Amino acid sequence: RHTDALHDLLLRLGDLSLEEIQARSTGGSADVYIAELTAARRAIRVRIARCTRFIPVEYAARYRDAVGVPLPPGLAGVFLEATDRPLFELLRRYARTHGPFTTADAAARFGLPLSQIEQVLRHLHATGKLLEGEFRPEGIHREWCDPDVLQQVRRKTLARLRREVVPAEQHTFVRLLTRWHGVAVPRRGLDALLDTIEILQGAALTASELEREILPARVLDYSPADLDALMASGNVLWIGREQLGDRDGRIALYLADALPQLLAALPPPELSEHAQRIAGALRDMGASFFAPLHQASGGGFPGDTQAALWELVWAGVVTNDTLHPLRNLLYAKDAERSRRELRDGPPGSPEFLRRFRARTGGSHAAEGRWSLVATRVAAPITPTEWSANMARQLLARNAIVMRETAIAEGIPGGYPAIYPALKTMEENGWIRRGMFVAGMGAAQFAHTSAIDMLRSLRTEPERPEALHLAASDPANPYGSLLPWPGAQHAMSRASGGSVILINGALAAFLRRRNPSIQVILPENEPDLSRYARELARTLAEVAVRRQTRRAGLLIGEINDAPARDHPLARFLEEAGFVPSPLGLQMLHIQEPRHIAEPTQPEPA
């Protein structure tokens, strides 16, 4: 890092070229350091083996007598006194500062004949200062190595082998998941969206979070039109999994080609009579719109037909060519509010569509063409084939598959249903089995690429990595694969909840439209300040992203106490939050010539 350190480096290693010095320097100032040393005559420039190198002036006589380099005039006499065994000392230092080497390596370094080098190396070996043998893999020549260097190599090798079998910490596994899912480094375009769906296919995703949090976290500048285009082309389809309340549920996305291989054979669900009539009509007529289905199911009130249709959706029996009915179901309240604000409008406006649906008997949550999921599967596969396909899909989505994975994914039959397939893949050398993550099930399976990535993430980055994800996102294992830290806090993977992960550890839990947040920070410095500063910065980014047109965002309580009393408050203010009577508020930046009405800020 400085001139004195460079002089020490030359004393320890001997002759070095400018490139070798630069490789051991920081800040790009090697030229300045070596110029200062040579100007002060603490180092001299010499020619060894047709290469310009620098040596400390203390070794001038040794290199003159051993290699025959000419010395510049004007050196002090103390540096010109002859030594007894100059080449012996040079080769001894060379051996202490290098790994296993051959006679040719040493001869090329000093530009001397092989016979002259061999004689000195033999003498070093006879005195016990060198070992002779084949030390490197695939070596074809006799090699030499210093005993201390070889012992150091052995210690580091054993330590590396032990680290390979030592399970990684759980927060390291979380970092692996975020990279595996692409949320740490999101991409752009339709290819990124297709790759995302390929990883997520079959996973039960909260519908209200799908296009608001989950897909945008993986695809930069995500547009619903891109997903509509993939569905309209027949490449992607969606299937309902479970109803959550009146206007939400869990769905699964699939690539059309992969659906027959991943769809499990389940017993037929119990359906109402109206739903059974709709399913029968779809079997007879094929894919149909709402009006023909309503007539074929016996008529009655359109709302009853719509309710029966969504009963079939959440049972996984029917699907739609687009996501429009699902979006309309999720955001019906927003659509109603927009319609109330408009008295009338041109064709395509909300009021026009309302009057049009009233005349046709249609519904905003039942538009599009409906079809049976069973018609998308040409022929059922065997349980063994399904087990192998599901095992591969779980490996593609979770990087490491364990017993907890099958429980979190809700695999029919649990872990025993896919364990034989994983075991067969491991026996064939396609995947590896081991204890990769500490505190999890013993039977863990992973591809070699996932294991290598997990090992590379053991060292924490210099700047903490912060990610904001939906609580229900598959890339967030807390609440599914891993327990929530701090059992006293009511955290869940429900819709509207989100988490902030810092270096894979859960740092904060937020609820939409709720001013109270839960924070988990390290207890000791310097990690406490580093994590708090990064958490505050991420909360500020979330606040700006969620700002409304009329108000900013508010953090009223942290861990059930006033936000201003928490140690995080200081960092929040540094990140842009402003103290207010209600808590810490991220003020909305007003647009030019626009004065916002005084309203209560939307909670974080």
Secondary structure, DSSP 8 states (H G I E B T S, - for coil): --HHHHHHHHHHH--B-HHHHHHT-STT-HHHHHHHHHHTTSEEEEEETTEEEEEEGGGHHHHHHHT-----TT--GGGS---S-HHHHHHHHHHHTSSSB-HHHHHHHHT--HHHHHHHHHHHHHTTS-EEE--STT--S-EEE-HHHHHHHHHHHHHHHHHHHS-B-HHHHHHHHHHHTTSSS-B-HHHHHHHHHHHHTT--EEHHHIIIIIHHHHBTT--HHHHHHHHHTTSEEEEEEEE-SSS-EEEEEEETTTHHHH----------HHHHHHHHHHHHH-SB-HHHHHHHTT-S-HHHHHHHHHHHHHTTSEEESSSHHHHHHHTHHHHHHHHHH-S--STTSHHHHHHHHHHHT--TTS-S-EEEGGGG-SS---HHHHHHHHHHHHHHHHSEE-HHHHHHHT-TT-HHHHHHHHHHHHHTTSSEEE--BTTS-S-EEE-HHHHHHHHHTSS--SS--EEEEETT-TT--BTTTB--S-TTS-----TTEEEEEETTEEEEEEETT-SEEEE---SSTTHHHHHHHHHHHHHHHHHHHT--SS--EEE-EETTEEGGGSTHHHHHHHTT-EEETTEEEE-----TT--------EE-
